[in-house]
Amino acid sequence: MSLHLVPKEVFLTKGLGRHKEKLASFEEALRDAKIAKYNLVHVSSIFPPYCKVIPRQKGIEKLNDGQILHCVLSRNAINENHRLIASSVGLATPKDRSHYGYISEHHTFGETDEKTGDYAEDLAALMLSTIQGVEFGGETTWDQKEEIWKLSGKIVRAANITQSAIGMEGIWTTTVAAAVFLF
């Protein structure tokens, strides 16, 4: 008998933490994201067929303290004054729900929420387009790719969740963004 763990639901979350200790800053970011009291297992980037995106609060209500959670997690940290950081998770799902989609994680320095989130979303859509038969040349811009994806009708949803923050001198600042799977 084989055991197949395929998530049925996923929720997106983000958080920000600040502390003089780097690890404590990460813990604060997980608390802000409402996932600190669980054991996180990092997984790669596949959005399962028939998986449903649910609101964070609905997902949190289904969890038990100490539970093992599988997630795609983006994390960034800095202890430099006035430096902008961001963490983002992008999601792209196919029109045909019997096929899998993609989740991307992206973290960066010096980019806004919007730019970081758009990039993570575009990255997930790009990965999905490669298995959906949506083709374009190497010189195609991101805006052109997005238009091609829309016109193809094969990518039904692209979304992201992004957390950014500006660092403070002597204090660790940590950002996290995650897609958390539920079975």
C-alpha positions as CSV (number, residue, x, y, z in Angstrom):
1,M,0.0,0.0,0.0
2,S,1.4,3.4,-1.0
3,L,0.6,6.6,0.7
4,H,-0.1,9.6,-1.6
5,L,-0.1,13.0,0.2
6,V,-1.7,15.4,-2.2
7,P,-2.8,18.7,-0.7
8,K,-6.5,19.6,-1.2
9,E,-6.2,23.2,0.0
10,V,-3.6,26.0,0.2
11,F,-3.5,29.4,1.8
12,L,-1.1,32.3,1.3
13,T,0.4,34.2,4.2
14,K,3.1,36.8,4.9
15,G,4.9,38.3,7.9
16,L,7.4,40.7,9.2
17,G,9.7,40.4,12.2
18,R,12.3,42.6,14.0
19,H,14.6,41.6,16.8
20,K,18.3,42.1,17.8
21,E,18.8,38.3,17.2
22,K,18.4,37.0,13.6
23,L,16.7,33.8,14.6
24,A,14.2,35.6,16.9
25,S,13.5,38.0,14.0
26,F,12.6,35.0,11.8
27,E,10.3,33.7,14.6
28,E,8.6,37.1,14.9
29,A,8.0,37.1,11.1
30,L,6.5,33.6,11.4
31,R,4.3,34.8,14.2
32,D,3.1,37.7,12.1
33,A,2.3,35.2,9.3
34,K,0.4,33.1,11.9
35,I,2.5,30.0,11.2
36,A,5.1,30.1,14.0
37,K,3.5,27.3,16.1
38,Y,3.8,24.7,13.4
39,N,6.7,22.6,12.1
40,L,7.4,23.8,8.6
41,V,8.6,21.5,5.9
42,H,9.8,23.3,2.8
43,V,8.7,21.8,-0.5
44,S,9.2,22.7,-4.1
45,S,7.0,24.5,-6.5
46,I,4.1,22.4,-7.6
47,F,0.5,23.5,-7.1
48,P,-1.5,20.2,-7.0
49,P,-4.4,19.5,-9.4
50,Y,-7.8,20.3,-7.9
51,C,-6.2,22.2,-5.0
52,K,-8.3,25.1,-3.8
53,V,-6.9,28.4,-2.6
54,I,-8.6,29.4,0.7
55,P,-8.4,32.5,2.9
56,R,-5.6,32.4,5.5
57,Q,-7.9,32.6,8.5
58,K,-9.9,29.6,7.2
59,G,-6.7,27.6,6.8
60,I,-5.3,28.6,10.3
61,E,-8.6,27.4,11.9
62,K,-8.0,23.9,10.5
63,L,-4.5,23.5,12.2
64,N,-3.3,22.0,15.4
65,D,-0.3,23.4,17.4
66,G,2.9,21.5,16.5
67,Q,1.4,20.1,13.3
68,I,3.8,19.5,10.4
69,L,3.0,21.9,7.5
70,H,4.3,21.6,4.0
71,C,4.9,25.0,2.5
72,V,6.7,26.9,-0.2
73,L,8.5,29.6,1.8
74,S,10.3,32.8,0.7
75,R,12.5,34.4,3.4
76,N,14.8,37.4,3.5
77,A,16.7,39.2,6.4
78,I,18.8,42.2,6.8
79,N,20.4,44.2,9.7
80,E,21.4,47.2,7.6
81,N,19.8,50.6,8.2
82,H,17.5,51.9,5.4
83,R,17.9,48.8,3.1
84,L,14.7,47.6,1.5
85,I,14.0,43.8,1.4
86,A,11.1,41.7,0.2
87,S,9.9,38.1,0.2
88,S,7.2,36.9,-2.2
89,V,5.4,33.8,-3.3
90,G,3.8,33.7,-6.8
91,L,1.1,31.3,-7.9
92,A,-0.1,30.3,-11.4
93,T,-2.9,27.8,-12.0
94,P,-4.0,26.3,-15.2
95,K,-7.5,26.6,-16.7
96,D,-7.8,22.8,-16.6
97,R,-7.8,22.0,-12.9
98,S,-6.9,18.4,-13.5
99,H,-3.3,19.7,-14.4
100,Y,-0.8,21.0,-11.9
101,G,0.3,24.6,-11.6
102,Y,3.3,26.3,-10.2
103,I,4.3,28.3,-7.1
104,S,7.4,30.4,-7.1
105,E,9.4,31.9,-4.3
106,H,11.4,35.1,-4.7
107,H,13.3,37.4,-2.3
108,T,15.1,40.5,-3.2
109,F,16.8,43.7,-2.1
110,G,15.8,47.3,-3.1
111,E,12.5,46.4,-4.8
112,T,9.0,47.4,-3.8
113,D,6.1,45.0,-2.9
114,E,4.6,45.5,-6.3
115,K,7.8,44.8,-8.3
116,T,8.7,41.8,-6.2
117,G,5.2,40.4,-6.3
118,D,4.8,40.9,-10.0
119,Y,8.1,39.1,-10.6
120,A,7.2,36.1,-8.4
121,E,3.8,35.9,-10.1
122,D,5.4,36.1,-13.6
123,L,7.9,33.5,-12.7
124,A,5.2,31.0,-11.7
125,A,3.3,31.8,-14.9
126,L,6.5,31.3,-16.9
127,M,7.1,27.9,-15.4
128,L,3.4,26.9,-16.0
129,S,3.5,28.2,-19.6
130,T,6.4,25.8,-20.4
131,I,4.2,22.8,-19.8
132,Q,1.1,24.3,-21.3
133,G,2.6,24.8,-24.8
134,V,2.6,28.6,-24.6
135,E,5.6,29.7,-26.6
136,F,7.4,33.0,-27.1
137,G,10.9,34.1,-28.2
138,G,13.8,34.9,-25.9
139,E,13.4,38.6,-26.5
140,T,9.8,38.8,-25.4
141,T,9.3,41.3,-22.5
142,W,7.4,40.4,-19.3
143,D,4.4,42.5,-20.4
144,Q,4.3,40.8,-23.8
145,K,4.5,37.4,-22.1
146,E,1.6,38.3,-19.8
147,E,-0.5,39.2,-22.8
148,I,0.4,36.0,-24.6
149,W,-0.5,34.0,-21.4
150,K,-3.9,35.8,-21.2
151,L,-4.6,35.2,-24.9
152,S,-3.7,31.5,-24.7
153,G,-6.5,30.9,-22.2
154,K,-4.5,28.2,-20.6
155,I,-3.5,30.1,-17.4
156,V,-6.5,31.0,-15.5
157,R,-5.1,32.6,-12.4
158,A,-1.9,34.2,-11.3
159,A,-1.5,35.8,-7.9
160,N,1.1,36.6,-5.3
161,I,1.6,37.5,-1.7
162,T,4.5,39.8,-0.8
163,Q,6.0,41.3,2.4
164,S,8.6,44.1,2.3
165,A,10.3,46.1,5.0
166,I,13.1,48.6,5.5
167,G,16.0,47.5,7.7
168,M,17.0,49.2,10.9
169,E,20.6,49.6,12.2
170,G,21.4,47.0,14.9
171,I,18.1,45.2,14.5
172,W,17.4,42.2,12.3
173,T,14.5,42.6,10.0
174,T,13.0,39.5,8.4
175,T,10.3,39.1,5.8
176,V,8.5,35.9,4.9
177,A,5.9,34.9,2.4
178,A,4.4,31.4,2.2
179,A,2.0,29.1,0.4
180,V,0.9,26.6,3.1
181,F,-0.6,23.2,2.1
182,L,-3.5,21.4,3.8
183,F,-4.3,17.8,3.4
